[in-house]
């Protein structure tokens, strides 16, 4: 297979490196390269956006995962989890867009570490031919239902 070169469009800036990146109530700043400022025009008309990022600090490569970090649970293949450990450590998070000031986006709910490279931004929801695509009839596995009740 051919290799792919990806150039980050910006980076994550958190208040503190010690912040819990899993705390979805925290506000992060996404600093976009200034030469892409015009590419952000219209983004603030959306309440939510997808942030695609590169989890550059992930070192593990064990592609079997125990959901909820419970070792006695049935192991799952990594593609059936939201674990950060993947062959290509792409991160994808749907966040609330709080505000934009020039090339800086303030977002709520980003689970990325300080200085994480940002690869792309996509608005939510998706749409095609003027119709919004929002999935409401999704299903989840039993182990996740149990984890939600805990």
matplotlib code that plots the C-alpha trace (Angstrom):
import matplotlib.pyplot as plt

x = [0.0, 1.2, 1.9, -0.2, 1.1, -1.2, -0.4, -2.1, -4.3, -3.9, -3.6, -5.5, -4.9, -6.2, -6.2, -3.8, -1.9, -3.3, -6.9, -8.8, -9.3, -12.3, -14.2, -16.7, -17.7, -14.3, -13.7, -10.8, -9.4, -8.6, -6.0, -6.2, -3.3, -3.9, -3.7, -6.9, -8.9, -11.2, -11.8, -13.7, -16.2, -19.7, -18.6, -20.2, -23.6, -23.4, -23.9, -21.8, -18.8, -16.7, -13.0, -10.7, -7.3, -4.1, -3.6, 0.2, 0.9, -0.6, 2.2, 0.3, -0.6, -2.7, -5.6, -7.8, -9.6, -11.7, -14.7, -14.8, -11.3, -12.9, -10.3, -12.8, -15.1, -15.1, -12.3, -13.3, -11.5, -10.3, -12.6, -15.6, -14.4, -13.7, -10.3, -7.5, -5.4, -5.9, -3.5, -3.9, -4.6, -7.2, -9.5, -13.0, -15.2, -18.5, -18.2, -20.3, -19.0, -19.1, -17.6, -15.1, -12.7, -10.7, -8.7, -9.6, -12.5, -13.7, -15.3, -16.9, -16.4, -13.1, -11.3, -7.9, -4.7, -3.0, -1.1, -2.8, -2.6, -5.9, -6.4, -9.8, -13.2, -16.6, -20.0, -22.7, -25.2, -24.3, -26.6, -27.2, -29.5, -30.7, -31.7, -30.0, -28.7, -29.2, -29.3, -32.0, -32.5, -29.0, -28.3, -25.5, -24.1, -25.2, -21.9, -22.3, -25.9, -24.7, -21.9, -24.4, -26.5, -23.5]
y = [0.0, 3.6, 5.8, 8.9, 12.3, 14.4, 17.9, 19.2, 22.3, 23.4, 22.1, 21.8, 24.2, 23.3, 25.5, 23.1, 20.0, 18.4, 18.7, 15.4, 15.0, 12.7, 15.5, 16.4, 19.7, 21.3, 24.0, 23.6, 26.0, 24.8, 27.0, 26.7, 27.8, 31.5, 30.9, 28.8, 31.5, 32.0, 28.2, 28.7, 31.2, 30.0, 27.4, 29.5, 28.9, 25.3, 24.4, 21.2, 20.1, 17.0, 17.4, 15.0, 14.7, 12.7, 11.0, 11.4, 10.4, 6.9, 4.3, 1.0, -1.3, -4.0, -4.3, -6.3, -4.2, -4.9, -2.6, -0.3, -1.4, -4.5, -7.3, -10.1, -8.8, -10.4, -8.8, -7.0, -6.1, -2.6, -1.5, -2.3, 0.2, 3.9, 3.1, 5.5, 2.4, 1.9, 1.1, 4.7, 6.8, 9.1, 10.8, 11.8, 13.7, 15.5, 18.8, 21.8, 24.9, 27.7, 30.5, 31.5, 34.4, 34.5, 31.3, 30.1, 27.9, 27.4, 23.9, 21.9, 18.2, 17.6, 14.5, 15.4, 16.3, 19.6, 20.2, 17.4, 18.0, 18.8, 17.2, 18.4, 19.8, 18.8, 20.3, 18.3, 17.1, 15.5, 16.3, 15.2, 16.9, 19.4, 16.6, 16.3, 12.8, 12.2, 8.6, 8.0, 4.2, 3.0, 0.0, -0.7, -3.9, -5.3, -4.6, -0.9, -0.9, -2.4, 0.1, 3.0, 1.7, 1.5]
z = [0.0, -0.6, 2.3, 2.8, 3.9, 6.1, 7.1, 10.3, 9.9, 13.5, 17.1, 20.4, 23.1, 26.6, 29.7, 31.4, 30.4, 33.5, 32.4, 32.1, 28.4, 29.1, 30.9, 28.1, 29.9, 29.4, 26.8, 24.5, 21.9, 18.4, 16.8, 13.0, 10.8, 10.0, 6.2, 6.6, 8.3, 5.3, 5.3, 8.6, 7.2, 7.9, 10.5, 13.3, 11.8, 13.1, 16.7, 16.5, 14.4, 14.1, 14.9, 13.3, 15.0, 15.2, 18.5, 18.3, 21.9, 21.7, 22.0, 22.5, 19.6, 21.3, 19.0, 21.4, 24.0, 27.1, 27.2, 30.1, 31.1, 32.8, 32.3, 32.9, 30.1, 26.7, 24.6, 21.5, 18.3, 18.3, 15.5, 17.7, 20.3, 20.8, 22.3, 21.1, 20.1, 16.4, 13.5, 12.4, 15.5, 14.1, 16.6, 15.8, 18.2, 17.8, 19.8, 20.6, 18.9, 21.5, 19.4, 16.7, 16.7, 13.4, 13.4, 16.9, 17.7, 21.2, 21.6, 24.4, 24.7, 22.8, 24.2, 22.8, 24.7, 24.6, 21.4, 19.6, 15.8, 14.1, 10.7, 9.6, 10.7, 9.4, 10.2, 11.9, 10.8, 7.5, 4.6, 1.0, -1.5, 1.1, 3.6, 7.0, 7.8, 11.5, 12.7, 15.4, 14.9, 15.9, 18.0, 20.5, 21.9, 25.3, 27.0, 26.3, 27.6, 30.8, 31.1, 30.6, 33.5, 35.8]

ax = plt.figure().add_subplot(projection="3d")
ax.plot(x, y, z, "-o")
ax.set_aspect("equal")
plt.show()
